[in-house]
Amino acid sequence: MSKGPTLGSDMSEPESTVYPPLTQNRGRIDHIAFIVREENFEATVARVASVLSLNFEGPFDNTELGFRVVIDWHAGIEFLTPYDREKAPIQFAYLDKYGEGFYRLIFGVSDMESSLDRAKEHGLRVGIRMDGLTLTPDWAERFDRIEEVTVEKPVPGFYLTLGQIEPKSGT
């Protein structure tokens, strides 16, 4: 099954590399995301992919929210870059204040609704829901659900995102 377009290393993976099927991460980190400026995006992704022998899927444009992403699901690493100031003001403000680097931690949950309720009970505001299945039709073949919701920063310079990411069995 195709993983979709990739932006990755020039270093080829050994043929013996076999990834285990993806599983839903519950109660632990699902993946982490880094943010970079648009002019540095391609070179940064290529360099990290080469150094770590990663195969990023993408890039995928979220035209509704004005940013572009790549991800290596097996490594749990995502890069994003905003490209539309009107649609992605939060990401641009983050870059302006903190610069490029670590952006958010996506924590795997088994029940998005109860997790959001807990966040609200602790006084955190909840952001918009993002449906990752809308980024590429390929993911709908491999995942039953990719839902992420960013909650208000629990500490300065750190975004926490709750993710209910459910791979299809055996993918």
C-alpha positions as CSV (number, residue, x, y, z in Angstrom):
1,M,0.0,0.0,0.0
2,S,1.4,3.4,-0.9
3,K,2.3,5.8,1.9
4,G,1.7,8.7,-0.4
5,P,4.2,11.3,-1.6
6,T,7.3,11.5,0.6
7,L,9.9,14.2,1.2
8,G,12.8,12.4,2.8
9,S,16.3,11.4,2.9
10,D,18.7,10.6,0.1
11,M,20.0,7.8,2.4
12,S,18.2,4.6,1.4
13,E,16.8,2.4,4.1
14,P,18.1,-1.1,4.5
15,E,15.8,-3.5,2.7
16,S,15.4,-5.4,5.9
17,T,13.7,-2.5,7.6
18,V,10.1,-3.5,8.4
19,Y,7.9,-1.3,10.5
20,P,5.4,-2.8,12.8
21,P,1.8,-1.9,12.3
22,L,0.8,1.4,13.7
23,T,-1.2,1.3,16.9
24,Q,-3.3,3.9,18.6
25,N,-1.3,5.7,21.3
26,R,-3.4,6.2,24.3
27,G,-2.3,7.9,27.5
28,R,1.1,8.8,26.0
29,I,2.8,10.9,23.4
30,D,1.6,10.2,19.9
31,H,4.0,12.5,18.1
32,I,5.7,15.9,18.4
33,A,5.5,18.8,15.9
34,F,8.2,21.3,15.0
35,I,7.4,24.7,13.4
36,V,9.7,26.4,10.8
37,R,9.4,29.4,8.6
38,E,8.2,28.7,5.1
39,E,11.6,29.6,3.5
40,N,13.3,27.0,5.7
41,F,10.8,24.3,5.5
42,E,12.0,22.1,2.6
43,A,15.7,22.3,3.6
44,T,14.9,21.6,7.3
45,V,12.7,18.6,6.5
46,A,15.3,17.2,4.1
47,R,18.1,17.6,6.6
48,V,16.3,16.0,9.5
49,A,15.1,13.2,7.2
50,S,18.7,12.6,6.0
51,V,20.2,12.7,9.5
52,L,17.6,10.4,11.1
53,S,16.8,8.3,8.0
54,L,13.2,9.3,8.1
55,N,10.5,9.2,5.3
56,F,8.1,12.0,5.7
57,E,4.8,11.9,4.0
58,G,3.7,15.0,2.3
59,P,3.9,17.9,2.1
60,F,0.2,18.4,2.6
61,D,-1.4,21.8,2.5
62,N,-4.2,22.6,5.0
63,T,-5.6,25.4,2.8
64,E,-8.4,26.1,5.3
65,L,-6.0,26.8,8.1
66,G,-3.1,28.2,6.0
67,F,-0.3,25.8,6.9
68,R,1.7,22.9,5.3
69,V,2.7,19.7,7.1
70,V,4.9,16.6,6.7
71,I,4.9,13.7,9.0
72,D,6.6,10.4,9.6
73,W,4.0,8.4,11.5
74,H,6.4,5.7,12.5
75,A,9.0,8.1,14.0
76,G,6.3,10.3,15.5
77,I,7.7,13.5,14.1
78,E,5.8,16.3,12.2
79,F,7.0,19.6,10.7
80,L,4.7,22.4,9.9
81,T,5.0,25.8,8.3
82,P,2.4,28.5,8.1
83,Y,2.1,30.3,4.7
84,D,-1.0,32.4,5.1
85,R,-0.9,35.1,7.8
86,E,-4.7,35.6,7.7
87,K,-5.5,32.0,8.2
88,A,-2.6,31.0,10.5
89,P,-2.2,34.0,12.8
90,I,-1.5,31.8,15.8
91,Q,1.4,29.9,14.1
92,F,2.9,33.2,12.8
93,A,2.7,34.7,16.2
94,Y,4.4,31.7,17.7
95,L,7.2,32.0,15.2
96,D,7.6,35.7,15.9
97,K,7.7,35.2,19.7
98,Y,9.6,31.9,20.1
99,G,11.3,31.3,16.7
100,E,11.6,28.0,14.9
101,G,11.8,24.7,16.8
102,F,9.5,22.6,19.0
103,Y,5.9,23.6,18.6
104,R,3.5,21.2,20.1
105,L,3.1,17.8,21.7
106,I,0.3,15.6,20.5
107,F,-0.9,13.4,23.3
108,G,-2.9,10.3,22.4
109,V,-6.3,9.9,23.9
110,S,-8.9,7.1,23.6
111,D,-11.9,9.4,24.1
112,M,-11.7,12.9,22.8
113,E,-14.9,14.2,24.4
114,S,-14.0,13.2,27.9
115,S,-10.4,14.4,27.5
116,L,-11.7,17.8,26.3
117,D,-14.1,17.9,29.3
118,R,-11.2,17.3,31.6
119,A,-9.2,20.1,30.0
120,K,-12.1,22.5,30.4
121,E,-12.5,21.4,34.1
122,H,-8.9,22.6,34.6
123,G,-9.7,25.9,33.1
124,L,-8.1,25.4,29.7
125,R,-9.7,26.7,26.6
126,V,-10.3,24.3,23.7
127,G,-9.3,25.1,20.1
128,I,-10.8,24.0,16.8
129,R,-11.0,20.4,15.8
130,M,-8.7,19.3,13.0
131,D,-9.6,16.3,10.9
132,G,-6.4,14.9,9.5
133,L,-8.3,12.6,7.1
134,T,-9.2,15.7,5.0
135,L,-5.5,16.3,4.2
136,T,-5.0,13.3,1.9
137,P,-7.3,10.5,0.7
138,D,-4.4,8.1,1.3
139,W,-4.9,8.4,5.1
140,A,-8.5,7.4,4.9
141,E,-7.2,4.0,3.6
142,R,-4.9,3.7,6.6
143,F,-6.7,5.4,9.5
144,D,-10.2,5.2,10.9
145,R,-9.8,8.6,12.6
146,I,-7.2,11.4,12.9
147,E,-8.7,14.0,15.1
148,E,-6.6,16.6,16.9
149,V,-7.7,19.5,19.2
150,T,-5.2,22.0,20.6
151,V,-5.9,23.2,24.1
152,E,-4.8,26.5,25.6
153,K,-1.1,26.5,26.4
154,P,-0.7,25.0,29.9
155,V,2.7,26.7,30.1
156,P,4.2,29.5,27.9
157,G,5.8,28.5,24.7
158,F,4.2,25.0,24.6
159,Y,1.0,23.9,22.9
160,L,-0.7,20.7,24.0
161,T,-2.8,19.0,21.4
162,L,-5.0,16.0,22.2
163,G,-5.1,13.4,19.4
164,Q,-7.4,10.6,18.9
165,I,-5.5,8.9,16.1
166,E,-6.8,5.4,15.2
167,P,-4.9,3.4,12.5
168,K,-6.9,0.7,10.7
169,S,-6.0,-2.7,11.9
170,G,-2.8,-4.1,10.3
171,T,-1.6,-0.9,8.6
